[in-house]
């Protein structure tokens, strides 16, 4: 029974896809060019996004380094004030 259901599903899928393919006139050269242009644009945007992410990571590291220096200076200032009392 399960084999019959699977076979029916496969035949139904094949019939549906055949109808889609037969109903479509295919892809025009203009549509293919647009698709290729969009793929190239996606790749370009992806590399730009990766570059921006790397820049963001570097900036976050710089901020963390400066925050650590500020904390260190604040600690030294507090120690100096404590020594002066």
C-alpha positions as CSV (number, residue, x, y, z in Angstrom):
1,X,0.0,0.0,0.0
2,X,2.8,2.4,0.9
3,X,4.5,1.6,-2.5
4,X,1.3,2.5,-4.3
5,X,1.1,5.8,-2.5
6,X,4.7,6.6,-3.2
7,X,4.3,5.7,-6.9
8,X,1.1,7.8,-7.1
9,X,2.9,10.8,-5.5
10,X,5.9,10.4,-7.9
11,X,3.6,10.2,-10.9
12,X,1.6,13.2,-9.7
13,X,4.7,15.2,-9.2
14,X,6.1,14.3,-12.7
15,X,2.7,15.2,-14.3
16,X,2.7,18.5,-12.5
17,X,6.3,19.4,-13.5
18,X,5.6,18.3,-17.0
19,X,2.7,20.7,-17.2
20,X,4.8,23.5,-15.8
21,X,7.6,22.9,-18.3
22,X,5.3,22.4,-21.3
23,X,3.3,25.6,-20.3
24,X,6.5,27.7,-20.1
25,X,8.0,29.0,-23.3
26,X,11.5,28.7,-21.8
27,X,13.8,31.4,-20.7
28,X,14.7,34.3,-23.1
29,X,18.2,35.6,-23.6
30,X,17.2,38.8,-21.8
31,X,15.9,36.9,-18.8
32,X,19.1,34.9,-18.7
33,X,21.2,38.0,-18.9
34,X,19.2,39.6,-16.1
35,X,19.7,36.5,-14.0
36,X,23.5,36.5,-14.6
37,X,23.6,40.3,-13.8
38,X,21.7,39.7,-10.6
39,X,24.0,36.8,-9.6
40,X,27.0,39.1,-10.2
41,X,25.4,41.9,-8.1
42,X,24.7,39.4,-5.3
43,X,28.3,38.3,-5.3
44,X,29.5,41.9,-5.2
45,X,27.2,42.9,-2.4
46,X,28.2,39.8,-0.4
47,X,31.9,40.7,-0.7
48,X,31.0,44.3,0.3
49,X,29.1,43.0,3.3
50,X,32.0,40.8,4.3
51,X,34.4,43.7,4.1
52,X,32.1,45.9,6.2
53,X,31.8,43.0,8.8
54,X,35.6,42.8,9.0
55,X,35.8,46.6,9.4
56,X,33.2,46.4,12.1
57,X,35.1,43.7,13.9
58,X,38.3,45.8,13.8
59,X,36.5,48.9,15.1
60,X,34.9,46.9,18.0
61,X,38.4,45.6,18.9
62,X,39.7,49.2,18.9
63,X,36.9,50.3,21.1
64,X,37.6,47.4,23.5
65,X,41.3,48.4,23.6
66,X,40.5,52.0,24.3
67,X,37.9,51.0,27.0
68,X,40.6,48.9,28.7
69,X,43.1,51.8,28.6
70,X,40.4,54.2,30.1
71,X,39.7,51.7,32.9
72,X,43.5,51.3,33.6
73,X,43.9,55.1,33.7
74,X,40.9,55.5,35.9
75,X,42.4,52.8,38.3
76,X,45.7,54.6,38.3
77,X,43.9,58.0,39.0
78,X,42.0,56.4,41.9
79,X,45.2,54.9,43.4
80,X,47.0,58.3,43.1
81,X,44.1,60.1,44.8
82,X,44.1,57.4,47.6
83,X,47.9,57.9,48.1
84,X,47.5,61.7,48.4
85,X,45.1,61.5,51.3
